[in-house]
Structures are given as structure tokens and as C-alpha cells.
Amino acid sequence: MSRFDADFTTNLSDLSARGLLRMTKTPDTCLLNFSSNDYLGLSYHPLLKKRAADWADTHGTGAGASRLVTGTLVLHQQVEAKLAAFKSTQAALLFASGWQANASVLAALLRMPGPDPLVFCDALNHASLHHGCRAAGRAQIVFRHNDMTHLADLLAAHANTPGRRFIVTESVFSMDGDQADLPALRALADRHDAFLYLDEAHATGVLGPHGAGLSSTVAGGVDLAMGTFSKALGGFGAYVAGSRALCQWLVNRASGFIHTTALPPPVLGAMDAALDLVPFMDAERARLHAHATRLRGALVALGIDHGLSTTQIVPAIVGGEQDAILLAGRLRAHGLLAIPIRPPTVPAGTSRLRLALSAAHSEADIERLIAALAACQPARAQAA
């Protein structure tokens, strides 16, 4: 019991009254899960489990120190080399999480010596990208979501301002499931000599040639691609991929790399196995995208807004916080897990169920979801 608990309780009650209270919950394994980011179903793949176990048995359960002390194992270098080949870059670095990577890598880049940089950020960038800019003490020049004309206008308006330009965006936006216009971004970055930073967390494994992400779809790629192993690659951890000089700078200046204990051998084993599998999973990617196309069509027929989704992330946008909670509860009664997403994660008035699909879902699973959404519609409308 703390003397400050009254303050916490009062504010928690306020969140609850506004439909914004969040609680950690253990998912009911009896429910069919439509909220997981395990897009290819690799988290239970036999090869990932076996290699994680084998590497734990051979190399132990921990690295013992940070990478710059004694924590760098041959295993880290092996996975980083395989990752760089997968991303068609000179080098790659492993990080503990996507949040840690964005927060520390951006800070390291934006604090390089020289005039203050100009940072152009998509309005719907992930919170970790915003945090990285703030950690560097840099103001963001925000362009409207995926609006390349607005970005071009902002770049032109600052044409005479000194400082390196950075364009920071996601390739697949985590709450909306739409894609950045990579050819247009690459062209603007080239025209304005800007550094293009691309968060590929939700594209890695599912988009681009062999699942290598959208950065691989444009000539010359991007200046830095960040991504995760905790979604389509079925494990844990994150990466950045780019030039050798870039990665060496991060080794020296990215606090999240320098001051964190290195990833343990079992996690590295799962990473290594995923990188062996993912390039050859075109059939699974095709099934995943077919599921998403079917679901989007059904949502249109039901009158439910799915925004501009073009990927395996399909939002069912219902508007109010309580509406999203109610719809999630009704789907749970049908045996389906779909977590409601509310402000501040998404803008006010756009609360939704973020339906995350997987290649592990069957066609019957998708039809079951669609039937449940149809059954829930009249009840939801009456309650509203």
C-alpha cells in the first residue's frame, strides 16, 4: 500500500469511465485468436523450437553481458550475416526489441555532429519512432499520413534550412494495415538528399520478394531498414539493416545496443531457423493475403469500415471506445479473440478491432470470423 494509491485509483477510475482502462490478460486458448502478430504461424514451427532448444543445450541460456563487453557470440555474428543477406544489405545488427531499436537508433542518428537535422515523420508513425525523435531532442516535421504531396511540400519549404534531412516512416502501419508508397518516398529522399528510415516490423516475412519487406521493392533499397523477429518470424528481438558504416556507428552510439545484455542463444536459434524458412514460404504468404482480401470484402458487405488496409492487418473501425469493447465481447461469446484498440493508440473516434490474420488460419476460420461479425452487427447497432 502506497500513500499515492488514492491518486492512482482516482485516475484509473477516470480511464474506466471513458472506456480506456487496459488490463493485462492471459489469452483464453479456447478462443480462435485474431489478435496475434504471428502472421506466418512460425512461433510453433518445429524447426524454430528445435533450433532454439539445440542452441540452448549447446551454448547455454544467456549471453552473460552486453555486446561490447563479452556478450558477442559467434552466434550473433552468424545470425547478423544471414540477416544482411536476407535484406540485401552490407550489414545488420540485432536488438532486444523493436521499441528499443527505434528509440535508440533514431537517437543515435539524430545526434550525429553537425547542424541540427530536419526530421520528417508520418503522422501515424509508431510510438517508438516518436520516442526516438524525442530522445534525441529533435522536433518532428509531421506530414499527413501517406500524403506524398504534403511531404514534398514540406521538404521544399525547408530546402534552404541547413541540416541533414531524415524521412521516417513505417512500411506497413501497425494499426491501419496500409502500406507506405516506397517508390515515391525513395524518389523524394533522392531529390532532397534525405536519409530514408523504414520501420519494417509488420512487413518483414510477409511482403516483398521472399518476404524480405518493402525495402527490397525499390532500386537502391532504403538507408536503414528496421524490423522485428517477434511477428511474422515467430520469435523475439529486432534488427536494423544497412551499410557497414551505419552499423558501426550504431555499435558506438546506440544506447540500446551498448547498454543491453546481448540476446541469448535460444532466441538466436529461433531467429536463425526463421531466416532459413521465410524465403521459401511464398505459398503461406499467398494464403495470408487471400485471407485478408476475403475479410476486407466481407467487412464492406457488412458496412464496417476497414480503412485503407491492403495487408494482413485489417481494422474493423467502429468509432467509439465502448462500441469497440462491446463488439470484442460479442465476438468472444462466439469463441473469437479480437482485442479492441482505443485512444491513445489510435485517434479519438477511430476505436477498432485490429484483426490480425495468419497463414495458420484456415479458410474455415476466416468464414467463422465473418459469420460472427455478421451475427454481432444487429446487436451492436441496438446497443448503440
N, C-alpha and C positions, 0 to 999 in steps of 0.2 A: 504494500500500500504506500503510495506516494502522496505528499501534500499537494501535488499538482494534478492528481487524478480528477478532481472536480472540473478543471479546465478541459482535460481530455474528454471526459464524459459529456460535458455540455456540447462540445464541438462535434463529437461523434453522433450525438442525438440530432444535431442540425443536419449532418450528412444523411442520416437515415430518413429524416423527414423529407428531404429533397430527392430521395431515391438514388443517392450517390455513395452510400455506405458499401464498402467492399470487405469481404472476408475470405481468408484462405480456406479452401475446402478440398478434401480428398475426393477426386472424381469417383463416382459410382461405376465400378467396372461392369455392372449390368446394363449400363446405358451405352448406346451407339454414339461414339464420340465424333462430333463435327466441330470441335474447337481446337484440336491438336495441330501443331505445325509439322507433324511427321508426314510430309507430303508424299514421300515415296514408300512409306511403311518400313523404313530401314532400321528403326530402333529395336526391332525384334528379329532382324535378319540373322540367320545362323553364322554367317561369316563375321559380322561385326562382333557378335557375342564371343565367338571362338577366339578371334584375334585379341580382343580385349583381355580375355582370360589367359591366353598364352603369354602375352606380354607382361601381364601381372605376375604370372608364375615365374617367368624368366628374369624380369627386371625389377620386380617389386611394385608396391602400390603408390610410391611417391617419388618425386624428383629430388626432394631434400633441400632445395634452395632456389633462389631466383636464377634467371638465365645468365646473368653476368657474374654470378658467384661460382657455384658448382652445379647449377641446375640444368645446364645444356647437355643433353644426352645425344648420342648418335641418332637415337630415335627421332628427336625433334628435327634434326637436320634432314633425316630421311623423309619425313612427312612434309617438311617445307619444300624440299626439292620436288617431290611428287606433286605438291600443290601448285608450285610455279609452272610445272609442265602442263598441268590441267588448265591453268588460267593463261597460258602462253605469255608469261612474263619472265623477266630475268631472275626474280627472287620473290620470296614470300616470308612472312613472319606469323607465328602463332600467338594468339592472345587468349585469355581466360574466358572472355565473353564478348558478345557484340557491343554491349553497352560500354564495357571497359575499352574496347578498341576505339570506338568512335570518340569517346570522351577524351582519351589520352592522345590519340593520333592527331586529331584536329588541333588540340592544344599545342602539340609539338610542331606542327606545320605552321600554324598561325603566329608562333612566337619566333620564327626564324629572324635573324638580324636583317635590318633594312627598314624601309618605310613601312608604316602600318598597312597591312593587307586589306583589300576590299573583299568581303565575303558575301556572295550572292547565294541565298538559300531558298529552296522551295518552301512555300507556306505550310505544307503538310509533312515536312521532314519529321523523322522520328525524334523523340525527346532526347536521345543520346547525342544526336547531331547538334541540337541546340545547346546542350550542356557543354559539348566540346568547344563551341564558339565562346560561350560564357567563361569557361575555364581559362581560355586564352585572353580574356578581357577584350574581345573583339565584338563590335556591333555587327549585326546582320542586316544586309540589304535584302529584304524579302520580296520575292516575285510570286505572283499569283500562281496557284497550283498548276503545274504543267503548261503554263502560258509562255510559250517561247517568244511571242511578240513583246510581252511585258519584260521578259528577261533581256531581250535585245535592246529595248528602250533604256532600261536601267544601265546596262553596260555602256551604251552610247553616251548617256548623261554623265557618266563618270570617266569618260575617255581621257580627260586631261588631269585626273587625280593621280598622284604618284602612288605606288604600291602594287604588289603582286595581286592579280585577280584570282579568286578561288570560286568555282561553281560547285555547290554541294547539294546533292540530291540522292534520293533512293531510286533504284531501277524498277522495283515493284513496291508500291506503297502498302504498308502493312495493314492498314485499316480499311482501305478502299479497293485494293486488288487491281488497280490500274497501273499502267506502265509509263515510264518516262520516255520521251522522244529522243532516243540516243543519237540518231544521225544529226538532229537539229542541235542538240547540246554539244556534240563534238565539233560541228561547224562553228558555233558561236565561240567555243573555247579556242579554236584555232584562230578565228578572226580577231579575238581580243587578247590573245596570248595568255589565256587563263588556264589554271590548273583545274582539271576536272576530277572531282572526288565522288565516287559512286558507291553507295551502300547496296550491296547485292544480297542481303540477308535472305530475302524471300524469292530471289531468282536463282540462286545457286542450286544446281541439281535439277531444276525443272524447266529452265528456259535457256535458249542459246544452243549452239552446236554441242552435242554430247552433254548438255546440261551445265555448260561452263558459265552461264549467265549472259546477261545482255551486253556486258562489256566486250564480249567476243563477237558481237554482231556488227561492229563498226571498224572501219580501217584504222589501224593505229591504236585501237582499244581506248583505254582511259588512263589518266595519270596515276590513279590509285583506285583499286577495287577492294572494298572490304566485304566480308561475308561471314557466314557462320556455319558451324558443323551441327548446330543444335536443332535444325529444322529438317530440310529435305535429306541431309546427310546423316540423320538419325542418331547423333551423339551429343557432343558438348564441345564448347570452345568456339573460337573465331579466328579470322585471318585477315591480313592485308597482303595484297599482291601488287608489285610494281617493279621499278628499276632497282638494281643493286644499291645505287647511291641513296635512293629514297629509303630503302630498308635499313641501310647502315645509319642514316640519320635518326631513324626511329629507335634503333638499338641504343643510341646515345642520348635521346631526348624524350622519348615517350614514357612517361612515368608509369603507366600501366604495364609496360613491358619490363621496365627496370626494377620496379619495387614489388613485383608479384612473384610468388613461388611458381616455378615452371609447371606446366601441365604434366600430370602423372602418366606412367606407361600404359595403364589400361585405357585411358581416354585416347592416347596416341594410337593405340592398336585399333580402336573403333574408327578413328579418322583414316588410318591407312587402308583399312578394309573398304570403307565407303568410297575412297578415291579409286580403288580398283573396280568397284561395281558401277558407279554412277555413269561413266561414259558409255556403258553398254545397256542402259535402261530406257532406250527410245520407246519401247512398247509400253512401259509403265507411264512414261511422260504422256504418250498419246492417250492412254486411258484416263489419266488425271484431267487432261484438258477437255476430253469428251464429257466427263462428269460435269465439269464447270459449265460447258456450253449448254448441256441439258438443264442444269439447275437455273441458269440465268433465264432461259426460255420459259421455264415454269414460273419463275417469280414474276416475269412480265405478265403472263396469263392470269396470275393471281392478283395483279395490281400492287405488287410490292416492289419498291424502288431498290435496285441493286447498284445504283450509281453508275460509274464508268468502268466497272470491273471487266477485265479481259483475262484474268488468271485464275488460279486455284483458290484464291481468296474472293469470296462472294458475299458482300454485305447484304443483309436484309434490313434496310433502313426504315424504321418505324416512327422516328421523331422524338417522342417524349421518353424520359428515363423510366417512368412507371410502365409505359407501353412495352418497352424492351424487356423489363423484368417479367411482366405478365406473359408475354409470348414465350420467353425462355421457360417459364414454369409450365406452361401448357405443353410445350414440346417434351419437357421432362416427363410429364404424365404419359406421353406416348413412347417413352423409353429412349429419348434422344437427348444428347447433351449439346447445347448451344449456348455459350456464355454471352450475356448481354454486355455490350461495350457502351460506356456512358462518358460524359464530360468528367474530367478534362482531357481524357484520351482522345475524344472526338469533339468537334464543335457542338455547342448547345443547339438543340433542335434536330440533331442527327444521330441520336442514340440508335443502336442497331444490334442485331445478332451478327457476329462475324463468323460466317460459315466457312470453315477451312476444310477443304477436301483432300483426300488422299488416294493414291493409286491402290491402296489396300482396300478401299471401299469397293463393293461390288455394284453392279447396275441395280440390283435389288435394294441395296442400301440407299442409293440416291432416290429411287422411286418411293421408298418408305419415308424419307425426309419430305419429299414433295407432297405426298398424301397427308402427312401430319400437318404441314404448313397450311394446306387447303382446309383441313378439318378445324384448325385453330382460328382461321380468319373470321368466321361469323362471331365466335365467342369473344374474340379480341375487340371486334367492332362494337358489340353490345356493351362490353365493359367500359370502353372509351366514352 
